[in-house]
Amino acid sequence: MVMFDSLNAHFDYMDVTRHWHAESEKYAGGDALMTRLNDGWMLKETVFLEEYWHAGVRLVTIYHCELELDGESEKMPVLANPYVGRMLNSLSLQIRPLSEKNTVETNADKAN
């Protein structure tokens, strides 16, 4: 698990609390991810990156994050923007293409 210390983040973020739930919104923003991290949730070491072209003309990038807190886990797809990119790159994460997800999860299961 990757622990996030917002006091040592070395980048500014406005003081906003943002609720997000998978049943109400398909994607989360960076503010919702930051709220989870500030609430003590921890990111798994591997985040998967999905890229696709919306209508063939606009690149859309989504980070598929998995968070855990007190034995509870949550999958949070986060829309990319420069802030989210800086935040995830500042943490000790592996960012891999979404196409590698099954391979990584299978290898992790074998290791356990």
TORZAMAR-125411 format. One record per residue (C-alpha): residue in three letters; x, y, z. Coordinates in pm, 1 decimal, decimal comma. Example, Ala and Ser with C-alpha at 12.3 -4.5 7.8 and 13.67 -1.06 7.14 Angstrom:
REM TORZAMAR-125411
ALA|1230,0|-450,0|780,0
SER|1367,0|-106,0|714,0
This chain:
REM TORZAMAR-125411
MET|0,0|0,0|0,0
VAL|109,9|354,0|-67,4
MET|60,5|601,1|213,9
PHE|-11,2|961,3|122,0
ASP|99,0|1245,7|346,8
SER|-78,6|1560,2|230,4
LEU|142,9|1775,7|454,1
ASN|447,0|1661,2|259,0
ALA|292,7|1664,4|-88,1
HIS|500,9|1955,9|-220,7
PHE|216,1|2081,0|-433,5
ASP|-75,9|2304,2|-352,5
TYR|-433,2|2190,6|-329,2
MET|-735,7|2387,7|-227,4
ASP|-909,7|2276,9|88,5
VAL|-1207,7|2094,0|-59,8
THR|-1389,3|1782,5|53,5
ARG|-1548,9|1598,1|-236,0
HIS|-1783,5|1302,9|-199,3
TRP|-1778,6|1037,0|-471,6
HIS|-1957,1|703,6|-504,2
ALA|-1943,2|461,0|-796,4
GLU|-2322,1|429,3|-809,1
SER|-2372,1|804,1|-853,2
GLU|-2080,4|894,2|-1082,2
LYS|-1893,2|684,2|-1335,9
TYR|-1564,8|872,8|-1287,1
ALA|-1409,5|1063,0|-999,4
GLY|-1208,2|1381,2|-1013,1
GLY|-875,1|1450,9|-849,2
ASP|-1054,2|1626,7|-564,6
ALA|-1243,4|1307,8|-475,4
LEU|-921,7|1104,3|-483,5
MET|-748,7|1361,2|-262,6
THR|-1041,5|1350,4|-17,1
ARG|-1009,0|970,5|11,4
LEU|-632,4|993,0|65,4
ASN|-673,2|1264,6|329,1
ASP|-934,6|1044,8|500,9
GLY|-674,1|770,4|544,5
TRP|-744,3|550,4|243,9
MET|-429,8|399,0|92,6
LEU|-359,7|338,4|-275,2
LYS|-248,0|-1,4|-395,6
GLU|99,4|9,9|-550,4
THR|-22,4|-37,2|-908,2
VAL|-251,2|209,3|-1083,8
PHE|-376,9|122,3|-1430,1
LEU|-393,6|378,5|-1708,0
GLU|-666,0|368,7|-1973,4
GLU|-649,1|589,6|-2279,1
TYR|-907,8|617,2|-2551,8
TRP|-1007,2|866,4|-2814,8
HIS|-1350,5|1018,4|-2759,2
ALA|-1521,5|1052,0|-3095,9
GLY|-1181,6|991,4|-3252,8
VAL|-1061,0|1346,5|-3182,7
ARG|-1010,3|1393,5|-2808,2
LEU|-786,2|1181,2|-2589,9
VAL|-946,0|1077,7|-2260,8
THR|-719,7|931,0|-1992,8
ILE|-847,9|750,8|-1685,2
TYR|-643,1|625,6|-1390,8
HIS|-796,4|312,6|-1237,3
CYS|-706,9|337,2|-868,0
GLU|-777,3|82,3|-598,8
LEU|-792,0|210,6|-242,5
GLU|-814,2|33,3|93,7
LEU|-911,8|137,8|444,8
ASP|-969,8|-93,3|743,3
GLY|-1017,0|-402,9|526,9
GLU|-1257,2|-228,3|290,3
SER|-1152,8|-174,5|-70,2
GLU|-1283,7|55,7|-338,0
LYS|-1210,4|95,8|-706,5
MET|-1201,6|455,9|-821,1
PRO|-1161,4|550,8|-1187,8
VAL|-1015,2|902,4|-1188,5
LEU|-1020,4|1133,9|-1488,5
ALA|-671,6|1255,8|-1567,7
ASN|-567,7|1617,6|-1555,2
PRO|-230,7|1781,8|-1484,5
TYR|-293,3|1785,8|-1107,3
VAL|-381,5|1415,2|-1090,2
GLY|-79,1|1328,5|-1304,1
ARG|157,6|1523,0|-1075,1
MET|4,5|1373,4|-762,5
LEU|27,5|1012,1|-884,0
ASN|377,5|1061,6|-1023,3
SER|493,3|1199,0|-686,8
LEU|393,5|874,8|-511,2
SER|583,7|545,6|-530,7
LEU|338,8|383,7|-770,8
GLN|361,7|164,6|-1074,1
ILE|147,4|312,1|-1349,2
ARG|73,4|46,0|-1608,7
PRO|-154,1|20,3|-1911,2
LEU|-499,3|-118,1|-1837,1
SER|-428,7|-398,4|-2084,8
GLU|-178,1|-542,9|-1832,4
LYS|-428,4|-559,0|-1545,9
ASN|-514,4|-928,9|-1572,2
THR|-145,7|-1023,7|-1601,5
VAL|-45,1|-817,7|-1296,6
GLU|-334,7|-948,2|-1084,6
THR|-263,8|-1311,0|-1185,2
ASN|103,9|-1273,1|-1091,9
ALA|10,2|-1114,3|-758,7
ASP|-225,8|-1403,6|-680,1
LYS|49,6|-1655,8|-758,6
ALA|291,8|-1471,8|-528,3
ASN|44,4|-1493,5|-238,5
